[in-house]
Amino acid sequence: MIEPMGNQYVVARQVYSQNAFGEEHKKMKRYHKTILDHFRICCGCSSQKAKKIALSLFPIASWLPAYKVKEWLLSDIVSGISTGLVAVLQGMAFALLVNIPPSYGLYAAFFPVIVYFFFGTSRHISVGPFPVLSMMVGAVVTKTGFTEDSDKVAAAAAVTILAGIIQLALGILQVGFIVVYLSESLISGFTTAAAIHVLVSQLKFILQLSVCSQTDPFSIFKVLKFIFTQIEKSNIADLVTSLIVLIIVFIVKELNQRYKNKLPVPIPIELIMTVIAAGVSYGFDFETRFKVAVVGKMESGFKAPSLSFKNNLQDIIGDAFSIAIVGFAVAFSVASVYAIKYDYHINGNQELIAFGLSNIVGASFKGFAASTSLSRSGVQESTGGKTQIAGLLSAIIVLIVILAIGFLLQPLQKSVLAALALGNLKGMLMQFTEVHKLWKKDKYDCLIWIFTFLAAIILGLGLGLAAGVAFQLLTIVFRTQFPKCSTLANVGRSNIYKNKKDYPDIYEPEGVKIFKCSSPIYFANISFFKRKLIDAVGFNPARILRKRNKALKKIKKLEKKGQLQITPKGFIYTADGFKDSDDELDNNHIEELDQPIQTTDLPFQIDWNSDLPLNIEVPKINIHSLILDFSAVSFVDISSMRGLKSVILNDFVEKLERCAFFDHEVQSSIFFLTIHDAILHIWMKKNDIISKFNHSQEKEMKVDFTINTNGGLCNRDCQVRFICQRIDR
């Protein structure tokens, strides 16, 4: 019964053990599906299931019939035109990161958008080239060692098709959950390192230097060394132009961000700077006067889809896997942000299928890996884009450039494209500010960020990502191998128990210790758990058990020989010459020292905290009950069960019964629902024992061994020897 009293409440109920609660409140029997049941459902066939599969494979069939033409079409048109203009420039700029002619970037900005329109589940992301992904593809192109543009384009297409096949396979196998292994800290550190790589790679276009590409570990430092040794050969015209463009782009982007609520649409600074730069370069013939590098001939139209790669595909399979995972992780992260903002669902497995098909189709027409650009998606959303109709219209803008007006961009300097590519890195470079915040929030996450960043910088993007994932998984082991353990106490004389180090007004029941573990207990941390528990209780139970067993053997021998008398004041030793060394006991009966203490055959009770005969010394203990709070323990393994004859969450009771965990010593009745139930049980048992002592003048105080589990505390009457036995093993 619960009675409200203002902002307080009073609960009146009996003290529940797990068994008592189960008897009063019967658990419903639920049927849990087996693997065979899931297999039958998967292989079953019905019209409803067929319709569901069709709608999941073609999400366009679910949202296009519900399209609100009057409300959404105009916004999608404006958004599509704005996004398309940005996509053209970014496609060309990011092609430089792949080390292929800029015109091929237009294919990467066109075909993936068309495919995603039919298969994607996000309504707001802009599919196409992404600088980090382009950089990773460029590393593969460089590693092949090709010098001809046609071979480089073929290499970029080959690794993209492999990445697409991997994404498609993962989507079909329904393993979209793989993205959970890439934490936000890892992705942030990796993309920041990738931004540094992009920055370094674009210096050769800004300075117009012939830099030998490097892909091995420490390559970024080799490139920097080469650039600085050749810095005097820089083209001043390219440098000045790129710096002007870069400064203006940064300033306008900052204004767009600061006044985004007041501006109807963001200022299309990339388009404006491209038109100005192309016009100035064409009017003054920069290519001839200042020897600047320009875009050059633009491919017009499309070629028939094909795939030709001179090297073995197995040489690039590892890079393809990294590209597939990173591309999907970035796109899914951005799509999730917009899905939450506009309240709709995205399907991770379907996204894998959509991007897999996008990359396969795009690479067949000489494109390279596609994901989503953060800045381009921001343009599509901020200019009013409602659905992927905006994406389709942006692809039409790219198509117009490919077929009709691409030649107008031929005099554009490559240094301008490089500056535009760097202008899109601000968001990623600003992620450096997260390090300080992460250190305050979670030091493990901060270490993941720093390690991934350094690994990607030093080892390169592919190996760096693998190292970052490995380190992240290793931190999980660290977190659980050295769990946070604490001693709890009552706060405010209520049923609330907190770490006694955190609150000044605490009450710790005399003779009671409450020990909490906030981690799974398994083979790797069971020893650490034992040490922490021993530190909390203040003594080594194994030592206490052996000392008491040795003392008991001596007392039994004296009593058997009639050399020991009992008086109301204690023991009296009546003979001399008793010889029985500890070494002799250890050698002859060493296995008996770890057995439970048996005093039932003695005609008297032993108070282990009083003086014993013959100056036998046994350490005295000042606790009579121990509660183990396992409410935060999510699982245990077989190894920890062997070292821990005490039990965990209520959810694990059935599992423990199946594993034959319970026996005549440890029974399911040792569970209690809350810490407070266990405390109340201890008090009741203690009062009952004291009343019996007063009645029979017995002096032995037995000890309760109590264990808390979430939805289950356990309590049992046993002597300290039981604790010793279980902790030691």
N, C-alpha and C positions, 0 to 999 in steps of 0.2 A: 504494500500500500504506500502511495506517495501523497504527502500532504504539503501543498505549497504554503509558504509563510513569507510573503513579500518577495525579496530576491533570494530567499533560501528555500530549502526543501528538506523534509524529514522522510526518511525511508524506513519502514518497519517491515522486516522479513526475517526469516530464519537464516542461520549461517549455513551456506550451501557448500557442500563438497560437490565434486563433479558427479558422483553417483547419485547423491540426493537430488540434485537438480535434474538429472536425467530421468529419475523415477517420477518426479512431479510434473515435468514438462517433457512429454515424449517427443522424440525427434521424428520428423517425417522421413519416410523412406523414399529416397530419390533414385531414379535409374540414371546411371552415368553411361554415356555412349562409349562403346568400345571402338577399337580401330576397325573392326569388321562393320560396325554400324555406319561409321563415317564412309567406309569404302562403298557400302550399298547406296548411301545417299548420293555419293559422287557419281556412281555408275548408273543411277536411276534415271529414267527418262519420262518427261511429261510435257504437255504443251506449255504449262506455266513455267517450268524450268527452262524450256527452250526459249521462251520469250525473255526470261531474265538474263540468260546467257547472251542473247542477241543485243539487248539493251546495254549490257555491261561491255561488250566488245565494240559497240558503236554508240557511245554516249550521245552523239549528235541526234540520234533518234528520240532521245528523251527530252532534250531542251529546245531543239529547233521548232517542233510543232507548237511549243508554248511561247515562242518568241513574240514579244510585244512590239510590233512594227512602229506604231505611232510614238511610243515612249522611248524606244531604244535605238531606232535606226539612225537618227541624226547624230546622236552621241557616238555611235559606233563608226560612222563615216568620218567624223572629225578626228576621233582617236586613231582610226586606221591610217588616215593620211599622215598624221603627225608621226605615228610609230613607223610607218613605211619609210619616211624620209630619214629618220634616225637609223633604221635598219640598213639602209643602203650604205651609209657612211661607216657604221660600225662593222658591217660585213667586209668592206674593203680594208678598213683599218686592222681588223683582227686577222685578215689573211696574211698580213705582214708577219704576225706572230707565228704563223704556220710555215713561213719561209716559202710561200708560193705567190704568184702574181695576184694583185688585189682583185681582179675581175672574178676570180673563183670564189671570193667571199660572198658575191651576190647569189651564187647557187646555194651556198649554205644558209643564206637568209631567205631563200624562196621555198625550196622543196620541203624542208622539215615543217614549215608553217602550214602548208597544204595538207600534209599527212596528219599533223596534230589536230587540225580542224575537225577531222572525222573521228579520230581515236582518243583524243585527250579529254580529261575530265575537269581541268581548270578553265575558268572562263576569263581569266585576267592576265596570265603570264604571256609574254611575248617570246615565242620560240625562235631560236637562231643561234648564231655564234656567241660564245662567252669567252672572255679573255683568258681565264685560267685554263679552260679546256683547249682553247686554241694553242696556248703555250705548251700544253702536254702533247698535243698532236705535233707541234713544231719540233719538240724534242725527239720524237720518233723519226721525223723526216731528217733531222740532222744526223741522227745515229746511223741511218742507212748509208750516208756518205754520197748520195746522188748529187750531181751538179746540174743536170738538165732540168728545166722547169717541168717538162712532161713527166719525168721520173718522180720528181718531188710531189706533183699532184697525184700521181698513182699511189705513192706511198701513203699520203694523207688519206686518200680514199680507202685504201686497204685497211688501215688501222681503224678507220671510222666504221667500215662495214663489220669488222670483227667486234667492235664495241657494241654495235647495234644488234648483232646476233646474240651476244651475251645478255644484253638487256632484254631482248625478246624471249630468250630461254628462261631467264629469271622470272619474267612476268608470267609465262605459261605455267611455270612450276609453282607459282603463287608464293614467291619468297620476297615480296616487297618489303617485308619487315626487316630486311637486311640493313635498311637505312638507320635502324635504331642503334647499330654498332658505331655509327659516326655521330658523336656527341656534338653539341653546338660549340664547345670549346675546341674540339679537334678541327671542325670545319672552319672555324674562325681563324685559328692559327695557320691552317693549311692555305686558305685563300689569301691571308696576309702575306705569307711567304711567296705564294704565286704572284701576287702583285709586285713584289720586289723583283722576281724573275722577269716579269713583263717589263718593268721599268728599265732593267739592265739591258734586256734584249732590244728595246727601242732606241737605245742610245746610238747604235750604229746608223740608224736612219736619221736621227736628229743631227748627228755630227757628220754623217755621210762618210763613214769609215768602213773599210773592208775588214770585218772582224771574222776570224775563224770560229765557227760555231762549235760548242762543246756540250756534251751530254753526260760525261762521267761525273762522279762525285767531285766536289770542289770546283765544278766548271764555272760557277758564277764568279768566283774569285779570279780564275784564269782570264775570263772575259774582261773583267774590270782592269786587271793588270795590263792586258793588251790595249784596251782603250786609252788608258792613261799614258802608256808609253808612246802611243801614236796620236796624242791629242793635238799636236801642232799641225797635223794634216787635216784638221776639221774644216768643213765648208761653212764659212761664216754666214752666208746667205741662208742656208738651211737652219743653222743654229738660231739666228735672229728670228726667222719666220716661225719656227716651232715654239720659241719662248713667248713670242707675242700671242700666238694662238692659244698656247697653254694658259697664260695669265688671264686672257679674256674669258676663256671657257670656265676657268675656276671661279672668277668673279661672278659671272652670270649664273652659274650653277648655284653659287651661294645665295644670290638674290632670289633665284627660283625657289630655293629651299626656305628662305626666310619669309618670303611673301607668297607662299603657295596658296594660302587661304584667300588672298586678295586678287591674285592673277587668274583670269579665266582659263588660260592654258599656259604651261611653262614656255618660256622664251626658247625657241628652237635654235640655240646658239651654234650647235654643230652644223646645221644646215646653212646658217648665215655665214659662218666662217669659211665653210667649204666653197660657197658661191663667190665670196670675196676673194679667197685665195686662188681659186681656179681662174677667175676673171683677171686678176692682177698678173698671175703667171702667164696667161695666154696673151694679154696685152703687151707685156714687156718682154716676152720670150725669155723667161728666167732660165730655161734649160740651156739655151745657147750662151746667154750673157754670164751667168754665174755657175754654170756647170752643175746645177742641182739635179737630183734624181727625181724623176716624175713617174706617174702611174704608167704611162705609155699605152700601148695598144690594148683596147678593151675588147674582149671576146664578145661577139654579137650572136645572139640566139643560143640554141642548145645543141649539144652533140648527142649521138645515140648512147644509151647507157652501156657501160662496159667496165671490166675490172681486169687490170693487168699489173702484176707486181713482180719485180725481178727477184727479190729475196724470198726466203722461206717465211711463211706466215707464222710459224712457231717462234720466230725470233721476236715477234712483236705482240704475242698473245698476252704477256704480262702487262705490257703498256695498255693494251686494249681493255683489259679488265679494270685497271685503275681509271681509265677514261670513262668507262661505262658506269662505274660506281660513283665517281665524283660528279659526272654530268647529271645522273639521276638524283643524287643527294642535294645538289644545289637547286635544281628545278623543283624538287618536292618540297624543300624548305620554303622557297619563295611562294609556291602555290599554296602551301598550308597557311601562310600569313593572310593571303587574300581570301582563302576559304573561310577562315575564322572571322575575318572582318565582314564578309558579306553572307555568312551563314549558309554555306552549302558544303557538300561532301566531295572529297576527292579520293580516288581509289589508287593506292600505291601500286598494286599489281597492274592495273590498267595503264597507269602512267609509265611503267616500265615497258609495256607492250607498245604504247604510243611513241615513246622516244626510240625504242628499238627499231620500229618500222620507219620512223623519220630519218634516222641515221642511215639505215640500209638504202632507202630510196634516194636520199640526198647524196650519199657517197657514190651511188651508181651513176649520178650525173656530175661527178667530179667535185662534189662539195666536201666539207669536212665536218667534224663532230659538232653537234648542236645540243644546247641545253636551254638556258634562258639568261638573258642579261638583266641584272638588277635595275640598271638605269633605264633600259628600254621598256621593261615591264612597268616601271614607275611612270613612264610617259604614257603608256597605253591605259593604265588605270586612272591617272590624274587628269587625262584629257576626256574622261567620260566613258571609256570603254566598258560595255556591259557584258559582252559575250565574245566568243572567238570569231564573230563576224568582223570585228575590228582587226583581228589577226589576218583574216582572209583578205581584207582590203589593203592591209600593209603589204601582203605578198603581191598584190596586184601592182602596187607602186614599184616594188622591186622588179617585177616583170617588165614594166614599162621602161625602166632604166636598162635592163638587159637587152631588150629588143630594139629600143628606139633611141634613147638619148645618152647611152653610156659613153659615146665618143666625146661628150662635153667634159667628161672628167679626166680625159687623157692628159692634159697639161698640169693636173694637180700634183703638187710636190708630195713625195712620200713622207717627208718630214711633217707635213700638215696632218696626214693620216696618223702618224706616230703620236703627234701631240693630241689628237682627238682620242686615240686609244688610252693615252695616259690620263686624259681628262676624266675618263670613266673609272679610274682607280681610286678616286678620293675616298669613297665609302669603305673600300677594303683596307686602304692604308690607315684610315682613322680607327680601325679595330685595335690598334696599339693601345688606345685608351682603355680597353677592356681589361688589360692585364692587372692594373691597380685594383679595379673593382672586383675581379675574380679572386685576387689574393685575400681580400676582406671577406668575401662570401664563402669561398671553398678553395682551400690551398691545393687540393688534388686537381681540381679543374684548371687552376692556374698553371700547375706544373704540366698538365696535358697540353695546354695552349703553347707554353714556352718550348716544350720538347718537340712538339709537332712542327712549330715554326722553324726551330733550329735544324731539325732533321731535314725538312724540305729545302731549306736554304743550302745546307752543306751537301746532302746526298742527292739532291734533285727531287723533282716532284713525285715521280713514281715510287722510288725507294723511301722517300720521306713520308709519303702517305702510309705505306706499309709499316714503317717504324712507328709512326704515330698511333696507328691502330693497335699494334703490339704493346706499346707502352700504356695505352689506355686500358687494355685488358689486364695488364700487370697491376695497374693501380687498384683494380677491383680486388685482386688478391691481397694487396697491402691493406685495403680498407677492412677486409674481413679477417685477415690473419692477425691483425692487432686491433681487435674491437675495443670500443669505448665501454669500459665497465665502471660502475659507480655503486656506492653504498647509499641506500635510500633511508629517509626518515620521515616521520609524520610532520606535516606542516599545518600549523594552526589547530592542533588537536582534533583533526577531522579525518576523513577517509581518503585524504590526498597524500600521496607519498612522492617526494622529489629528492634529488641529489642533496645530501645534507651539507655539501660544501657551498651550495648556491643560496641558501636562505639562513638568516640569523635566528628566526623564531621557529625552531624545530623541536620535535619530541621524539627521541629514540627509545622505544620500550626497553626497559632494563633486561639484559640477558638475551636480547633478540637482535639478530643481524639480518638486514634485507639487502641482498646483492643482486644487481641488475646487469644483464649482458645485452648489448644492443647490436647483435650480429648473428648470422648463422653460426652454428657450432659444427665443425667438421674436422677432418684429420689434420689440417694445417694449423688450426688455432686451438686445439684442445689442450695442448701443453700451456699455452699462454693463458687460457681460461683458468686452468688449475692454479697457476702461480698467482693470478689476480685474486682468486677466491681465497687462497691461503693468506695472502696479504690482508684481505678484508677482515677475515675472522681473527687474525692476529696470532695464529699458531699453525703448526704443521700437523694435521690430523694423523698422518701415518706415524709420526714420531710418538704422538700421544697413545695411539693404539698399541704400539710395540712396548712402550714403557709400562702401560697398564697390564698387558699380558705377562710381561716379565715379573712385575710385582705380584700379580695374581698367582703365578706358579710358585713363587716363594712362600706366599701366605698359605696356599693350599698344603705345601709340604710341612710347614710349621704346624698347621692345624691338624694334619694327619698324624704327626708324631706327638701331638699333645703338648707341644711347646708354646702354644699360643692361647691366651685366655682373653675373654672379652668382658669388659666392665662398662658401666654407664659412661665412664670418662674416655673410653677408647680401648686400644689393644695393650696387652701386657705380655712381654716376651719373658718366658720363665726358664730358659736354658741357654747355655753357652756353646760355642763351637760349631754353629751352623755355617756350613761352607757350600756355597752354590753360586759360582761366579756368573756374570753376564755372558762371558765367552762360552761357558759350558752350555748355558741355555740356548745361545745362538747356534752353536754347532749341532746340538742334539735335536732341537725342535724348532729350527728356524722357520719352517713352513707354518707352524702353529701361531707365530707371533702376528700374522696378518689375518687370523681368523676372528670372528666375532667373539666378544668377551662373554664367557659363560660363568655366572655366579649362582646358578640355581642349585648346585650341589653343596653350597656353603650354608651352614646353619645361621649365618648372620649376613647383614647387608654391609657393603663397603661404601663409605663416603670418600670419593676420590679427591675431594678438595680439603680433607682433614689430614692430620698427621698419621702416618703409617708406621708399623713396627720396624725395628732394626734400621731406623732412619732411611727406610726405602723412600726414594724421591720420585714422585710423579708430577709433572707440570700441572698446575691448576689452571682451569679455564673459567672464564667469567660469562660465558653465554650458554644458554640452554636450548635456544631455538635458532634455526637458520632458514631463511626464506630465499629461494632463488627465483627472481622475477625474470621469466623468459618471454614476456609479452612481446618483445621486439625480435625474437628469434624466429626466422622464417623457415628454417629447415635444419635437420641434423642428418648425418650419415652413419653408416654402420660402425665406422671406426670410433666416432665420438660416442656412440651408444655404449660401446664397450668400456670407454673411459668415464662415462657419465651414466650411472644408473639412476637417472632422474629425468624428468620428462618435460616436454615442450608445450607447444600450442595445442589447444583443444582439438584443432583440425587434424592433429597428428595422432590422436588417441587410437583411431581405427588402424592406422598404419602400424603403430607400435604393437597393437594386439596381433596384427597379421605377422609381424616380425618376431612374435613370441618374446616381446620385451618384458612383459609383466611376469612375475613369478611369485613364490610364496613370501618373498621379502618385499618386493616392490609391486604394489597392486594399484589398480586404477582408482582406488578410493583415496589415494594421496593427493588428488587434484582438488583445487578450490577455484571458484570463479574469479575472485579478486584477491589482491593483497590483504585487504581489510578482512575478508572472510578468514584468511589464514591467521591473521593477528588475533581475531576474536576467538578462533578455535584454540590457539595457543593459550590465551588467557584462561579460557574455560578449563582446558586440560590441566593447566598449572594450578588453578584454584582447587580442582578436584584432587590433584596429587597432594597439595599442601594439606587439604583436609584429611586425607588418608594418613599423611605423615603425623599430623597432630593426634590422630586417633591411635595409631599403632606404634608411634615413636620411632618410625623408621627414618633413617638418615640418608638414604640414597636418593638423589635427584636424577631422574631419567631425562633424556634430552629429546626434544622434538626435532626431526629433520624435515623441513618444510620447503617445498619447491613451488614457485609461481609460474604458471604458464598462462598465456593470454586466453582468457576464458578458461583458465585452469590454474589454480594454485594447488600444490600438493602438500600434504602434511602426514607425517607418520610418527608414531612413538618408537624411538629407538635410541640407543646410546651413542655416544660420540664415536665409538668404535666403528659404527656403520659408515659415518661420514669419512673416517680415516680410510676404511677399506675402499670405498668407491672413489674418493679423490685420488688415492695413490695409484689406482689401476687405470 
